[in-house]
Amino acid sequence: MRAGGQTLGWVYPKEDDVSTGQSNWVREYMNEMSSALSTDKFEDYINTLSWVDHHLLNILTLNADALRLSTFFHKKRNGKLEYGPIWDFDRSMESTDGRDNNPSTWSGGTSYFTFPWWGSLFDNENFWQVYIDRYFELREGVFATSNVHSIIDRMTTGLNEAQARNFRRWSDQPRFGSFQGEVNHLKDWLGTRLDWMDGQFAPRPTTNKTTGAYPPGTRITLNANLAGNQNIYYTLDGSDPRPPDQSDPLDGTTIIDEDIPVRALVPNSDIGLLWYRDLNFNDGSWMQGTNGVGYERSNGYDPYINIDVDDEMSGRTSCYIRIKFNLTQTDIEKWNYMILQMRYDDGFVAYLNGTRIASAQAPGNLTWNSSATQTHDDGSATLFQKFDTSNFINQLKSGQNLLAIHALNESTSSSDFLNQAKLITGFDEGAGEGGTNGFKYTEPITLQKTARIFARVFDSDGGNSTSSGQTPVGTGWSAPLKVEYLVNEDPASAANLVITEIMYDPYEFAGPETNNSAFEWIELQNTSSNPISLSGVNFNDGIEFTFPGLTLEPKQSTVIVGNLEEFEKIYGTNTNYLIAGEFSGALDNGGEDIQLITAGGEIIQTISYPDNIANEGHSLVLGLDGWRQSRTLLGSPGIKELTEFELPNIFINEVLSNSVLPQVDTIELYNPNPFPVNISGWLLTDNLRDQLKFKIPDGTELPENGYSVFTENDFENFALDSFGEEVFLIANNLNDQRLGYVDGFKFGDSASGFSLGRHVTSDGKIRYEPMSTQTFGSANSDPVSGPLIITELMYHPENDNTEYIEIKNIGSSPFNLQGTGISGIDYQFEDPGPTLAPGDTLLVVKEDPTIFRNNYSVPEKVEIYGPFVGSLDNGGERIRIRIPEKSTINGEPDLKVSIDIAEYSDQDPWPASADGLGSSLHRTDPINYAGDPTSWKAAAPSPGITNNDAFDWRELFFSPEEISNNALSGPLADADADGIANILEYLLGSDPRKSESRIFKEFMRQERANETGKFELKIKRLKNIIGYEIIIESSTDLINWIAPTEQLILKEESDNGDGTVTITYSTSNPLTSRKIYFRIRAVESP
């Protein structure tokens, strides 16, 4: 496979097993990666540490086959490209190959720093610095000379017996006198190699004090073996004194380009030095042409060669090139950087107006017939390699200038040769500033407070190429010194640091982001009264993260996140808490163990969380009694979760997304509190990843138990989608800081002119359903129901019986079923659709309709459809009847709008007998919301057979066997022994089976209205009462009772949204008695 400019072979899966789609995806990924390597986007594609480690292992051992032979990559799903496994080191560490003999050189059998991909990376200063830092990190551990020698000694011990037999069997004998001589030489070679590599970089600074706690006034000194233009730069807050390279291409002027005239000569003898020193040297007899000198006896370099020197280079390895160019003083004064770019095979030395400015793979003692010190890989040779020659920009002069190049080939037998140059100049605002992110060290540092010293040496003459023969190589910056001095501050421990909130199963946000772990986060808090240091504290189980130098003040919180950019889209950027950084890995939505440990390895906290505490989008919050679900969606990272008293609930109560002119899209907010709430600055949005779409104006106050309506004319930055989306209200203060309260919902297709409303079921669940009528500014109406409704459900059959759904047309007109679908079972009536007459029913079943009809004796007039492919969830789910509706937007497909929404569960208060015990669920009221438990009862299956039995409220609470026991389930019985008759508990919205659901607080609350002696009485009762009438009577002596019309008048009735209403009565006249009693009677309707 050709990808990223390289030819790659499949290892796993093998070529024959790779699909075209997989191959194309990998090729595109590698192509994008190749383009990104020289930019600041390289870490989006590669696992940088694996690349650095792979390269360091090969360059340390001077592996002649490195990077180009026996080189492997791998990539995990959703991961980045990694180097490895490591392989093939037989030609390394002064083997018999010869190219790996010298421990004091960067030159071996491979162009280590310019090989394809690597040349781009080492052009990137940010990558170079990672490389330098990692090398010195390893020098303190696995690359420490003592450790390297120890590894060799262990291997030697294991091989001691076998090596003797080996040399007896084979004719090759150990070098250096003996096997032990080989071992000693290997140790000497690696020790010399490591010492030499240390000296190729700027020296790393040291300090006089180790990390620890110190009193104020302690003096800290920084030291380094400085030379030339080297200085120490440092910071006290743990930030890097090295300014990061932006890695973006600089806008420059190309003063030598590929089409410039050049002259070339292959010398037959020493012609002196004037050819590169003297602008006026006589080169009239030299070969002439445009930029690009060389030869190609095979293929590959032809596009770059304009002067062919094949014949002249016979028996030669050196070629001289002269390039003249003109400049003005005005241009020169504008520039502060200069870059030489070279295509070369195999080496060169470049001179500007007689001064040597750059070289690659050139011998130390350069002569007229010198050769390159090693080959330069053909793939690398055709790529322009950058050489920063800014330190020599002062060699440019007004008028004519000379760039002279001594081009070198590796051997006289080489099949190709190439040299082509470009010279680019310009102005870089950040050039030459050195340690602009830190202080230049000039004297000892006196500690007054906690300091996290981050120090580096910077060499303004550094940043040399590894092929230049000059030091320091890389960026000119040393590896870092990092040390923490605590002053009046404690290290983090189990006694002062606690994980307080976890977002492990984030909301499924709208947008292109497919990895939802980007929205995960963890909150930690300092629980002590002293500042603590988080330096080195880390997660090593579940996720991976090590805290940087960070002080957490008493009671202060900090947050670590999966993706900072995505986190700030959700929670804002103007936060008043610390975000410590991004973790790697992901939290398991199914629950797992996560562990927090100190830098020294002591356990701070281990958490094992299950998957059933917090719903999707809610966080886990550590409370007084352990972990619980957050109050609202998204949680409250970094801040205290406010109570309903501190931040009252405000609900999105009604939404119109498919408006009919003259109406426009509308959002209604509702304040359920008995006091007004100011919502100035709160946010309304249709995308939680883009929350600042509409800010509620200053001065907006919702009245007690009141409403506020906003229309599309108010929230101009978005409109609601009739095909469904989301709508959310976010509590936000005047400083644009989130307060940890979110209310809203996702919704699907909306019917034209029908609004969606908030509905609370009798068991306390909140649902957002299409409503029967719009009610903006007042209490919501009931959800839609009909004309098609679900009247019976068999979701968990007994034994091998079949699932089915019974549907009835309760409308007054025939209903064409074409395009009608049933969610949950993924069933749709095919074209052309049948018609269901008013009052008729049909069945949709999971097995063959004929077999089902015979098994259940379904009347012939009842149509049976199926089998459906899906299954009804035995644990419960939502089922919607959805019908097509033409969109009002031209060119858009039909909407699929819900006309009946059923919901069931196998948990209380749903009847247990329908959960695999033989019963089915029967709709008790065709009008009431089918997602409420009170709308269903369990009874014997009767698919297709109309049940005309009168409604029996006892079926909601008692089994058929219990109903037959009047002493338990009768209207005047008291099943839960709480002193209240069953019928009264039912009518007043309570549960006669649960003693904890007592109703005293609901109907016996009295409130004095004023000093006139009038009273108010509130009761809660069922909204729709069938078969009974509630009567309130009053008495002053508990003997004589009078009817309500003589004593009370209806003052207010409000819908509670859960199938009950609260009714407020007031006494009609001032009371004359100091005591008055009320009682409630339930009377059967005639």
TILO-944730 format. One record per residue (C-alpha): x, z, y. Coordinates in steps of 0.001 Angstrom, whole numbers, plus 500000, padded with zeros to 6 digits. Each point is the difference from the previous one (the first is absolute). Layout:
N
XZY
...
***
This chain:
1086
500000500000500000
501293499089503452
499182502684502563
501638501441503101
502627497266499899
501184501107496535
499439498904496420
498601502912498012
499190500440496317
497046501911498594
500888502978497790
496611501658499677
497552498497499666
501629496891498553
499480496582501553
497390498933497441
497930503118500661
499962499772503790
496878498504501573
500202497533502852
498368502542502281
502560502668499116
502891497595500473
498704498851503379
499484503580501147
503539501023499038
501452496873501615
498135500646503248
501084503660499995
503653499067499478
499842497316502695
498520502456502492
502578502606499007
502865497560500499
498773499218503513
499636503702500849
503437501205498864
501712499459503338
497099501542501967
498596503504500371
497377499078497379
502417500021497050
498771503377498756
496474498572499640
501278498052497013
502990501733498404
500687503456498665
502964500451502317
501631502869498141
500032498100496698
501646497020501686
502602502165501726
500822501933496809
500314496793497996
502365498485502538
502092503169500330
500478500257496241
501220496421499902
502230500161503072
501485503339498927
501055498513496656
500859496605501548
497858498342497337
500969496331499889
496562498953498689
498005502101502463
496708498789501529
500131496540498393
500367500525496230
498141502454497756
498019501120503046
496481501282499541
497027500907502204
496700501660499303
496827500708501941
497261502513499289
496387499315500887
499486500754503706
503712500795500198
502944498230501582
502715497885498419
502684502158498392
503471499152498724
500774500905496406
500467500824497285
503741500040500596
501957497828497564
503316498282499154
503151501748501290
502584498621497585
501831498224502850
500520502944502331
502355502871500890
503188498016499257
498940498493496721
501977497000498716
497977497653502245
502433500215502902
497492499704502826
499248503718499788
503586501311500145
500392501055503621
498177503277500799
500634499558503718
497987496901500799
496412498800500415
500950496726498232
499210499532496328
498340497341497925
496801500036502076
499286499593503707
498576503505500001
498897500087503637
498948496369500510
498444499068496659
496445498630500484
497600502715501187
502889502424500508
501386498014502911
496657500367501777
499847503719499251
503508500699501235
499190498087503183
497434502741500554
501579503095501564
497182502251498816
500718499067496386
503731500394500565
499458503530501277
497877500925496987
502850498663497865
502672502048501786
497899503166499958
499213499620496320
503643499444499078
501101503250501649
497012501823498519
501136498880496541
503592501020500836
498752503578500140
498456499665496535
500289497361497315
502711498045501879
502097503101500641
503445499304498552
499851503174497903
496650498957498526
501198496457499263
503051501423498219
497808502454498116
497793497157498735
503091498136498779
501296503141498276
496681500529498195
499965496403498822
503633500289498939
499208503019497856
497204498096498293
502230496962499355
503233501756499031
499564499686496251
498495496515500077
502637498517502331
502754500570497421
498088498059497333
499194497312502556
503638499291500822
500961500056496293
497340497387499293
500642497627502917
503202498394501210
499352500812503694
501850503199500843
499348502360502902
501722499278503265
501974502554501957
501697501323496876
497064501551498151
496282500652499969
500591503025502193
502034497762502280
496960497753500353
497858503023500805
502447501313502581
500307496604501627
496201499631500212
499754503387501701
502799499104502393
498385496636500760
496598501497500790
501527502830502041
501980497500502044
496929497806500346
497821502814501319
502630501161502464
500412496451501273
496255499502500397
499750503282501918
502487498647502503
498079496770500567
497284501792501928
499977502130503140
500956503615499109
497173502393499289
499874503060502298
500241503594498773
499058503385501483
501318503544499989
496753501626498780
497853499339496954
496223499859500035
498410503432500421
498590502617502369
502113500976502976
499585502222503064
499626498510503477
503351499249501611
501666498635496858
502478497189500852
499991496821497935
502884497539499997
499932496408498721
503122498303498678
501098496593498715
503250498108499528
499405497802503038
502055496990501020
499806497268502608
496546499697501553
498331502460497638
497774502841501261
497547502484498470
496376499760501054
497424502619499025
496433501248500489
498575503497499659
496519499086498769
500931498239496778
499472496492501367
502575497307499356
502440499460502885
500378496406498863
497474497735501728
498246497948497307
500722496301500069
496797498074500732
501160497201497666
498152497391502020
501903496835500863
501485500108503487
499218497234502454
503398498424500529
501803496839501088
501643497892497325
503250498870501610
501374498444496804
497414498284497834
500066497890496852
500129496731501932
503007500776502221
503111497751499698
502939501480498061
503461498956498883
501577500888496641
503441499880498375
501243500821496528
503606501049500696
502830498829497778
502437502438501592
500218502795502520
499026498583503423
500349503303501841
497384502067501801
499159497920503045
497221498145498178
497762503093500389
501605501506503108
500299497011502324
496891498337501325
502066496942500883
501745499672496640
500222496331499022
497437499504497205
499512496277500658
501090499070496479
497648502445498335
496818498917498200
496937499826502264
496278500572499419
497223502501500486
499981503619498908
500277500446496218
503286499484498125
500482499931496246
499512498099496782
497608500042497056
500911498563496584
496679500996498478
496958500772502153
498822502695502362
502132499770503170
499334496372500945
497389500792502724
502533502145501874
503109497770499780
500640497568502849
503784499718499658
500958499421496350
503499501278499205
499938499502496225
503060497744499848
501920502022502551
499375503293498157
501534498764496777
502551502636499092
499119501981503143
497886503081500768
500214500181503826
498291497971502737
500244500367503799
496927499440502204
499822499871503809
496715500142501984
499980499702503800
497040501048502176
499285500560503697
498496503044501775
499206501063503550
500920503347501496
496338500606500805
499088499766496313
502855502205498874
499002502766502403
496500500115498472
501177500658496445
500953503198498222
499957498959496360
501494497187497946
499283499093496383
502080497628497886
498022498446497155
501903498374497151
499300497871496962
503195500232497992
501501499373496594
502128501954499376
501508501752503048
501105499625503634
501670501489503040
498404499261503420
501768500073503368
498438499859503465
502379498744502658
502903501192497867
498596503447499069
498987500732496423
496323500981500048
498802499850496362
501090499289496442
498736500001496467
501929500085496732
503251499204501751
503362501302498782
501813502601502043
503024497743500504
498440496751501141
502149496834499751
499402496264500452
499262499538496281
498187503269499258
497035500267497606
496841502105500163
500318503311498177
496952499206497850
497210497505499559
496866500079502113
496911499328497922
498482496567500659
496564501445500662
501436502376502602
502300497395501527
497100497847501192
498433502904501894
501253500835503460
501688503398499860
500039501983503230
503175501508501474
499503502215503032
502757498958502405
498548501716503073
503210502008500488
501729496698500770
497481498613502449
502518500589502775
502107497188498497
497461497448501235
501009498291503231
498522497674502547
500665496378499216
501284498748496652
500395502363497042
501432499626496509
498679501317496676
502640499380497339
499437500667496304
502465500242497150
497712499078497067
501083501120496524
499193498876496461
500617502260497026
501987497525497885
501219496415499949
497763499320497003
496802500997501778
497153497492499745
498746500662503527
500972501232503433
497971500721503161
500365501298503523
497364499790502739
499743502272503049
497439501030502615
500648502235502990
497085501790501670
500062502138503145
497389501903501986
498933503273501530
498907502980497891
498539502872502018
501110502521497366
503485498617499430
502964502317500425
498004503182500635
501326501840496974
498355503392499428
497142499577502402
497732502098497784
502250503044500151
502614501991501855
503690499166500023
501861502975498548
502499501418502485
499949503765499454
498639502671497603
496223500440499757
498583503466500705
496849500810498029
497077501484501923
497231498848497691
499660498237496674
502086496825499955
499935497161497486
503229498188500670
500119496344499023
503444498600500825
501821496724499456
503250498435501110
499623496734501901
502807497472500331
499337497464502747
502569497714498334
498234500335496644
497349497958498291
502571497694498385
499335497684497097
501410500987496621
501781496654499931
501670500548503381
502716502345498795
499134502368502856
498460503480499964
497603501630500316
497660497618498232
496225500039500154
498363501271503174
502737501989501698
497995503171499303
501128502563497443
497923501722497375
498126502994501424
500687503681500184
496710501882499677
499961503767500350
497296502505500976
500644503230501891
497013502360500098
499738502311502990
497080502503499857
498322497817497386
499237500478496280
500454497468497216
496749498873498405
498937501897496891
496978501014497950
499538502898502417
499420497845503084
499026496425499061
496710498920498390
498340496697499162
496618500276501719
498276496617499682
500356496939497737
498452496544500359
500488498614496502
497007497637499689
499628498286503380
497001498146501299
499944496328499007
500789498607503409
498884496559501120
502743497442500496
502734498215498083
501823503155498864
499797500055496191
502213503004499292
497720502884500916
502812502518499498
501192498966503475
497244502256501369
501018503130498055
501483503047501718
500942503642499485
499832502792502568
502314503029499963
499960503103502201
502438502700501066
498041503139499146
502558502420501439
500603501422503470
503502498482500270
501169496390500372
501118498454496701
502255497081499131
498691497330497620
503387498321499565
500465498858496411
496585501248498834
498702497362497626
497284498880497648
501375499039496606
496809499851497963
497080497661500687
501636498441503071
503527499814501404
500873501220503478
502816502007501553
499357501579503372
502446499138502753
501343502627502386
496783501419501370
498957503337501490
496467501189499389
498824502587502496
497845502987498903
496601498821498659
500939496387500810
499113497195497587
501747496795499053
498837496964498040
501736497522497719
498278496666499490
499962497032497678
500213497486502835
500455501076503613
498630496815501554
496797500206497972
499704503759500558
500117499531503781
497280497349499839
497711502583498434
501008503243501692
501373498738503309
503461500064501568
499479502762502559
500272502847497510
501073503527500854
501549500622496584
503211498858498334
500103497043497631
503131500603497939
500204496560498392
498806497696497236
500149500963496332
500573497631497099
497803499801496948
496297500790499970
497677502897499288
497964499565496836
496272499666500690
499348501444496561
501865503218500784
503593501038499339
502689502606500684
502013499903503214
502927502287500696
501705501033503241
503526501404499792
502682501183502398
503270498179500630
501596502490497603
497521499238497203
497754503070500198
496293499313499468
497885500514503111
496645498898498597
498634498213496953
496505498557500224
497927498623497164
496861498385501316
497183498475497895
498084496853500933
496607501640500501
500420502197503071
499968497477502828
497958496824500251
501669496741500947
501090500060503624
499918503800500250
503096502166499906
500780503150498053
500147503005502323
501574503338499096
497438502701500796
499810503715499431
498531499441496529
502269497131498975
499685496251500369
496797498397501251
498800496685501401
500487499323503701
496987500356502258
499840496306500864
501485496661499084
503738499454500742
500843503722500145
501877501622502886
503757499355499667
502232502184502134
497186501927501645
497692502877499106
496787498860498333
497303501050502456
496830501730498824
496508498800500855
499895502737502622
503228498753501612
499117496313499683
496271499482499347
498725497260497732
498855496782501646
498587497309497724
499708496245500109
496301500064499259
498747496425500214
501616496560500249
498565496544500655
502433497266498912
497630497030499565
498080500083503242
497205497692501063
499889498979503646
499406501508502456
501572502890498055
503769500217499567
502200501883497548
499437503722500467
501581503320498960
498121503298500303
501734503386500053
498180503227499169
500812503584500974
498498502336497340
501084503119501881
497772502295502105
502337499473502967
501335496972501887
503371498485498996
502343498088502310
501427496918498242
501953498530502917
502942497970498721
498824499867496390
500501496659498282
497634497527498362
501437497259497832
499170497569497231
503528500269498553
501760503304499327
503350498207500268
499091498952503542
498348503038501527
500351499350503724
497278497366500185
497558502108502005
500564503300501751
496838501908500897
499879500379503791
500899503238501750
497052502268500667
498110499007496852
498129502991498626
497640500019497036
497041502361500564
499071502598497418
498322498361497007
500221496820502058
501110496414499767
502223497565501868
499764496255499472
502800497466500629
499435496262499810
502202496971499653
499951499812503786
501837503346500063
502567499487497242
501106496551501180
503113499830497822
498147499672496731
496670499016498494
498542501127496704
499984497542497111
496698499225498319
501960499338496804
501204503589499953
503028501935501201
500590503569501166
499162502088503048
501637503299500933
499991502682502664
503370501737500590
500364503225501961
502678499474502633
501124502078502968
500841498887503522
503679499636499011
499041497484497304
500811502462497241
497873499990496852
498183503281499347
499520499675496243
496326499057499936
498667496635498800
496455498950499178
498779496615498863
499520497719497060
500457496592498445
496967497779499617
499081496715498384
497761497088500934
497231500932502420
496564498412500206
499047498435503312
498514502609502330
500439502894497557
502227502912500932
502083502251497750
499401503734500238
501509503292498931
497952501667497285
500522503391498335
498650500302496467
498296503072498626
503234500986498228
502022499743503224
501673496628499541
500414497762503041
499023496363499646
499856497091502449
497176497658499077
497907497247501573
496969501642501594
496384498999499920
499799500003503825
502397500299502932
499977503465501564
502656499956502736
499723503132502097
497961501935497432
500104501279496412
500748497375497356
497286498426497902
500140499886496205
502231497449498244
498424496675499034
498090499834496777
498552496709498882
498358497669499527
502083500025496787
500831503483498753
501642501510496951
497381502010498115
501813500990496798
503642500352498917
501479500476496573
503654500642500849
501128502039496991
497963499093496919
499803502209496963
501767498718496874
500130496190500042
497128499354502377
500395497612502906
500554500439503732
497328498464502201
498633499890503526
496299499622500818
499092498339503315
496576499840501669
498580497983502887
498159502543502174
499388497424502723
496834498071500713
501464496524499336
501672498256497066
503800500341500186
502312497095499174
502989501474498137
502340497064500570
503423501371501036
498925503649499595
502818502119498603
500347503478498536
503254501777500797
501446502362497447
499257497636497150
501110496820501824
496798498162499168
498458497188502022
496823498017499373
501001496408499456
498663496928501789
497202499154500050
498873503589500253
496784501326498451
497226501604502065
498824503585499610
496339500561500915
498849503042502013
499727503058497780
501863498328497113
503181501239498378
502964498382498301
502917501289497954
503714499232500057
501596501112496740
503445500189498414
499030498462496651
498172496901498867
496554500025501723
498136499075496788
501528502875498042
499330502374502909
496325498961500222
499515500663496289
501803503351500072
497966501344502938
496716498071499495
500196498650503529
496790498200501038
500269496209499982
499043499724503671
503164501911500961
502983497646500380
503306501186498534
503320498667501298
503494500402498641
502185500934498425
501969501261502999
503782500153499668
500809503223501823
499082503509499009
498285502908501691
502436502852500518
499119503014497877
501372502249502727
497871498484502753
500209497198502580
498128498097502713
497794497032499122
498681497675502668
497484497198499916
501430497378502324
498249496866501181
501360496955501835
499300499638503702
501067497081502139
502671500963502506
499221499556503671
503580498750500489
500335496259499492
502274499010497145
500076503443498400
498788500601496420
496827501898499208
499986503760500387
499250502198496989
497886502840501383
498775503118498200
496276500651499683
500180502942497589
502901502358499335
499924502250496966
502534502644499114
500247502298497036
502379502558498496
500475501956496824
500603503165502030
497555502619501233
497372499662501533
499449496757498072
498094500579496738
502324500501497045
497575498504497485
500678496500501427
503713500359499238
500162498809496391
497189502219498734
497315497343499672
498219500051503361
500199497415502761
499696500508503765
496553499211501431
499335499424503697
497523502619501213
499205498455503380
500372496299500845
500527500658503700
502495502856499981
503719499255500025
501165499126496491
503387501637500565
498478503466500117
499611502176496863
496471500935501079
498961496355499603
500602500056496250
498927501879496899
501018499808496373
497410498780497518
499688498075496788
501086496335500335
497152497632500840
501588496690501066
497410497567501377
497137502436499580
498366501337503175
499721503785499942
496899501138501885
500539503714499402
499554502136503104
503107501364501608
501026503402498611
502477501837502223
501093502168497070
501741497014498388
502641500289502729
501112503391498723
498749500556496434
500336498211496672
496827498861498163
500328503025497720
500258502353502984
497023498382501709
497903500967497003
500967503651500633
497791500936502943
501554503457500280
503276498304500942
499010496829501830
496475500722501249
499369499848503777
499669503762500285
502845500816497614
503396501080501310
502635498169497903
503029501370501860
498567503525500456
500610500023503745
496517501187500935
498741496613501203
497537497906497986
501228496677498620
497525497943502020
501003501630503292
503696499434499322
499334496319499261
497773499416503043
502461501762502295
502960497891498867
501614502498497670
500785499946496259
497841502248497804
502783500019497358
502681501400502324
499707503514501353
502747499327502563
497786497393501697
497771502662501545
497739498902502815
499547503153502063
502378498858502700
498127496777500349
496371501119500447
500231503604501150
502229499516503040
498278501200503212
501314499453503510
498680501567503212
499550497165502459
499609502096503174
498725503317501249
496344498937499913
499606501001496383
499895496469498600
501816499277496752
501418496911498325
499956499554496241
502056497349498151
499522498894496423
501639497333497873
497827498090497551
499882496738498083
499410496960502159
497529498396497583
497827502515498116
497853498687497164
497121502051498511
500420503084502157
499408501249503519
502054502669501778
498066502551502064
501554502611502306
497948503115500687
500633503041502169
498931503627499943
500608503172501946
498989502380497209
500766498103496765
496247500147499193
498315497564502273
501574496528500157
499126497262502435
500505496242499746
502865498322501946
497696498115502337
498928503319501424
503537501261500550
502654497214499896
500476496597501583
502430497275498801
502895499751502439
502589497718498301
500706498194496725
503527498655499214
501220498024496972
502953501669498241
500979496756498290
499926501575496513
496333499553499140
498969503084501973
498789500638503533
500321503040502250
496753500920501778
499862502304502992
496775501894500821
499300502067503072
497404502700500496
497192498624502141
499528503184501981
502051503103500795
499890502443497110
498103503225500588
501339501791496930
503496501412499705
500144498777496383
498926496708498512
500408498676496467
500031496411498770
499487498634496540
500109496553498427
497413498853497477
500170496954497773
496542498601499333
499315497169497542
498522496926501669
496594498941498703
***
